[in-house]
Amino acid sequence: MALEISLAGKVAVVTGAARGMGRAIALKFAEAGCSAIAVNDLRIDDDMRSLEKELRELGADVIVAEGDVSESGVVSGLIDAAVAKWGKIDILMNNAGIGRKIDLFDTTDEQWDRTLEINLKSVFMGMKTAGTYMKEQGSGVIINMASMSGVTGGSQGPDYSASKAGIIALTKFGAKTLGKYGIRVIALAPGYIQTELLDSLFTDPKFKEERMAAIPMGRTGTVEEVANVAAFLASDLASYVSGDTILITGGRLS
Ligand SMILES: NC(=O)c1ccc[n+]([C@@H]2O[C@H](COP(=O)([O-])OP(=O)(O)OC[C@H]3O[C@@H](n4cnc5c(N)ncnc54)[C@H](O)[C@@H]3O)[C@@H](O)[C@H]2O)c1
């Protein structure tokens, strides 16, 4: 039999799942055999409803919840609901995040706080709640969506880069704290992946051209390509990967 990525019987929680990478990851987890997936986004809109339908068609039981991940109780409430319904949480995918292209001098204190709360504080809150359950279980995987910007300093905005670098540090801290309980904590650091978020970054054609010219593979990545890596990392095939930041950049950092 060919080697396959299996998440059979696993329970996963994915934030920011209506669109983009979160959606692709939730669907990939279901395709790999997750028995149950709890998904969150800001609103339960048509995208969320179609996601729920697709997840069910792939054989997963589903919880769909709305809420801003920066608010206390939103990510923890989603995790609590998953554990109450399915008795465990095997995988937490902290995916939700925002970003827009902005200059240092135009970044207001309010924008700084907002970005850090959505992108970074939500990861801290999710890690704490999921870690509490996973510690009892003696197993679990927490994957945090960082970014290449968190490694390079980026060119999107100071708030964005700092939030993503913070996720990389928090991931290492989580791996050190939770490793002894059989919990792995990993950061994903994609380069330029084709999503609505990237469209909002690439509105200036000159900026887009410069960035594209710097990618050795000559193209942006697809959400599917990131989801494949996330599924592998969540699976037992990656059983010794923890504390690490996995870059997915088409060679951009070569
Ligand atoms: N697209 C890229 O090139 C790229 C590269 C590196 C990292 N990332 C990161 O990947 C993650 C997903 O980005 P994407 O490109 O798929 O973006 P996207 O905008 O396509 O999707 C993000 C999803 O998160 C949801 N969301 C936003 N704020 C939220 C909040 N406060 N609470 C709950 N849900 C919220 C959105 O509604 C949307 O459905 C983000 O953390 C982003 O920073 C993106």
PDBQT file of the ligand as one rigid body, heavy atoms in Angstrom, charges set to zero:
ROOT
HETATM    1  N1  LIG A 301      -1.799  34.749   1.748  1.00  0.00    +0.000 N 
HETATM    2  C1  LIG A 301      -0.526  34.818   2.058  1.00  0.00    +0.000 C 
HETATM    3  O1  LIG A 301       0.308  35.066   1.192  1.00  0.00    +0.000 OA
HETATM    4  C2  LIG A 301      -0.081  34.554   3.480  1.00  0.00    +0.000 A 
HETATM    5  C3  LIG A 301       1.281  34.325   3.686  1.00  0.00    +0.000 A 
HETATM    6  C4  LIG A 301       1.724  34.032   4.972  1.00  0.00    +0.000 A 
HETATM    7  C5  LIG A 301       0.823  33.937   6.016  1.00  0.00    +0.000 A 
HETATM    8  N2  LIG A 301      -0.501  34.172   5.789  1.00  0.00    +0.000 N 
HETATM    9  C6  LIG A 301      -1.393  34.023   6.942  1.00  0.00    +0.000 C 
HETATM   10  O2  LIG A 301      -2.302  32.966   6.698  1.00  0.00    +0.000 OA
HETATM   11  C7  LIG A 301      -3.517  33.165   7.420  1.00  0.00    +0.000 C 
HETATM   12  C8  LIG A 301      -4.685  33.064   6.484  1.00  0.00    +0.000 C 
HETATM   13  O3  LIG A 301      -4.539  34.076   5.502  1.00  0.00    +0.000 OA
HETATM   14  P1  LIG A 301      -5.194  34.004   4.057  1.00  0.00    +0.000 P 
HETATM   15  O4  LIG A 301      -4.167  34.504   3.106  1.00  0.00    +0.000 OA
HETATM   16  O5  LIG A 301      -5.824  32.686   3.833  1.00  0.00    +0.000 OA
HETATM   17  O6  LIG A 301      -6.256  35.164   4.246  1.00  0.00    +0.000 OA
HETATM   18  P2  LIG A 301      -7.790  35.321   3.819  1.00  0.00    +0.000 P 
HETATM   19  O7  LIG A 301      -8.063  36.755   4.051  1.00  0.00    +0.000 OA
HETATM   20  O8  LIG A 301      -8.025  34.715   2.478  1.00  0.00    +0.000 OA
HETATM   21  O9  LIG A 301      -8.540  34.411   4.895  1.00  0.00    +0.000 OA
HETATM   22  C9  LIG A 301      -8.508  34.717   6.259  1.00  0.00    +0.000 C 
HETATM   23  C10 LIG A 301      -9.785  34.243   6.916  1.00  0.00    +0.000 C 
HETATM   24  O10 LIG A 301      -9.719  34.599   8.301  1.00  0.00    +0.000 OA
HETATM   25  C11 LIG A 301     -10.911  35.271   8.672  1.00  0.00    +0.000 C 
HETATM   26  N3  LIG A 301     -10.644  36.217   9.741  1.00  0.00    +0.000 N 
HETATM   27  C12 LIG A 301     -10.013  37.411   9.653  1.00  0.00    +0.000 A 
HETATM   28  N4  LIG A 301      -9.979  38.018  10.859  1.00  0.00    +0.000 NA
HETATM   29  C13 LIG A 301     -10.613  37.187  11.713  1.00  0.00    +0.000 A 
HETATM   30  C14 LIG A 301     -10.920  37.273  13.098  1.00  0.00    +0.000 A 
HETATM   31  N5  LIG A 301     -10.575  38.340  13.816  1.00  0.00    +0.000 N 
HETATM   32  N6  LIG A 301     -11.590  36.245  13.667  1.00  0.00    +0.000 NA
HETATM   33  C15 LIG A 301     -11.958  35.153  12.935  1.00  0.00    +0.000 A 
HETATM   34  N7  LIG A 301     -11.692  35.028  11.618  1.00  0.00    +0.000 NA
HETATM   35  C16 LIG A 301     -11.039  36.031  11.011  1.00  0.00    +0.000 A 
HETATM   36  C17 LIG A 301     -11.379  35.954   7.396  1.00  0.00    +0.000 C 
HETATM   37  O11 LIG A 301     -12.763  36.262   7.441  1.00  0.00    +0.000 OA
HETATM   38  C18 LIG A 301     -11.021  34.919   6.328  1.00  0.00    +0.000 C 
HETATM   39  O12 LIG A 301     -12.044  33.973   6.132  1.00  0.00    +0.000 OA
HETATM   40  C19 LIG A 301      -3.351  34.532   8.100  1.00  0.00    +0.000 C 
HETATM   41  O13 LIG A 301      -2.928  34.343   9.433  1.00  0.00    +0.000 OA
HETATM   42  C20 LIG A 301      -2.281  35.203   7.279  1.00  0.00    +0.000 C 
HETATM   43  O14 LIG A 301      -1.581  36.179   8.001  1.00  0.00    +0.000 OA
HETATM   44  C21 LIG A 301      -0.963  34.485   4.551  1.00  0.00    +0.000 A 
ENDROOT
TORSDOF 0
